Amino acid sequence: MTIALTAKGKTKPSPDAMSLGQHLGELRRRLVVCVIAFAVAAMVAVFAYEPILHVLIRPLCTVDATSAHRKATALFGPNGSCNLFVTSPLDGLSLRVKIAVFGGLVMSSPIILFQVWRFITPGLQAKERKYAVPFVAAAFTLFLAGAATAYFTLPHALAFLKSVGGPNLQAIYDPIPYLGLILLMMALFGLTFQFPVVLVSLELARVVTPAKLLHSWRWAVIGITVVSAVATPSSDPFSMLALALPLVVFYFASIVIGKLLGR
């Protein structure tokens, strides 16, 4: 009876009392959950290959559909379908694998972020813990907003890049480089949209102050513009502005949020 009561009353040790082995075991459990979530989501993406591919090539087809020479464009088949052209027998498999990885990461990201939050939350103080959920939710929402911004900006970027070569060039797009470009842009925009989360975190940690950020706003705007021009994969002015303008807004919004949380 004593043994049963002792086992029943056994509780999980606090983070401060956990040994290195127990921390590693907890980390392993979280990683296993993340891997399983990604694998399941990737399998879903494999079966949803056609709808996902249709969504990803829509910006390119939208640009070509607005052309006055749509009938003579190689992208469109006789039945009006939008096509891409492969140059290797392995391109179809590579494309399906990339879409599976991309879809798996996107669909499993809420579970992955939740597991990260559950792993670090026990080691946080009560004041820090209350910011954990809003920060994770804000990071996920901003990543989706950044990816959506890149997606809806891409038709303008493609139209600009297509016009640079002149009217005598006939574009025949390989899906592998095209998919690499759109996924890189969506990932880059999503990551750079974490800018306000980083700034507010630094303000809460007293690394920077809202007053100091406000004092340096001119240099910040210049830096944001330069980074946006250099980091934009498509190197077109539309994507650069679509990246730079939200970051400038996020900069000033972070100053306001930092002042409100610092009260």
Long-range contacts (C-beta under 8 A, 24 or more apart in sequence): 14-122, 15-122, 15-123, 26-119, 27-119, 30-115, 30-116, 30-118, 30-119, 33-111, 33-115, 34-108, 34-111, 34-112, 34-115, 37-108, 37-111, 37-112, 38-104, 38-105, 38-108, 38-112, 39-104, 40-108, 41-103, 41-104, 41-105, 41-106, 41-107, 41-108, 42-100, 42-101, 42-103, 42-104, 42-108, 43-100, 43-104, 44-103, 44-104, 44-107, 45-99, 45-100, 45-102, 45-103, 45-104, 45-107, 46-96, 46-99, 46-100, 48-103, 49-96, 49-99, 49-100, 52-99, 52-102, 52-103, 53-95, 53-99, 56-99, 56-179, 56-182, 57-82, 57-84, 57-175, 57-178, 58-82, 59-151, 59-152, 59-154, 59-155, 59-158, 59-182, 60-84, 60-154, 60-155, 60-158, 60-173, 60-178, 62-155, 63-155, 63-158, 63-159, 63-162, 64-171, 66-159, 74-170, 74-171, 74-172, 75-171, 75-172, 75-173, 84-173, 84-174, 84-175, 84-178, 85-172, 85-173, 85-174, 85-175, 86-174, 86-175, 86-176, 87-174, 91-174, 91-175, 91-176, 94-176, 95-175, 95-176, 95-179, 98-176, 98-179, 98-180, 98-183, 99-179, 102-183, 106-147, 109-140, 109-143, 110-140, 113-139, 113-140, 131-204, 135-197, 135-200, 135-201, 138-196, 138-197, 139-194, 139-197, 142-190, 142-193, 142-194, 142-196, 142-197, 143-190, 143-191, 143-193, 143-194, 144-190, 145-193, 146-186, 146-189, 146-190, 146-191, 146-192, 146-193, 146-246, 147-186, 147-187, 147-189, 147-190, 149-189, 149-193, 149-242, 149-243, 149-246, 150-182, 150-185, 150-186, 150-188, 150-189, 150-190, 150-239, 150-242, 151-182, 151-186, 153-185, 153-238, 153-239, 153-242, 154-182, 154-185, 154-234, 154-239, 156-236, 156-238, 156-239, 157-185, 157-234, 157-236, 157-238, 157-239, 158-234, 160-236, 160-237, 160-238, 161-234, 161-236, 181-233, 181-234, 184-233, 185-232, 185-233, 185-234, 185-239, 188-231, 188-232, 188-233, 188-243, 189-242, 189-243, 192-231, 192-243, 192-247, 193-246, 193-247, 193-250, 195-247, 195-250, 195-251, 195-254, 196-250, 196-251, 196-253, 196-254, 196-257, 199-250, 199-251, 199-254, 199-258, 200-254, 200-257, 200-258, 200-261, 203-254, 203-257, 203-258, 203-261, 203-262, 204-258, 204-261, 204-262, 209-258, 210-255, 210-256, 210-258, 210-259, 210-262, 213-251, 213-254, 213-255, 213-258, 214-255, 217-251, 217-252, 220-248, 220-251, 221-248, 221-251, 224-248, 224-251
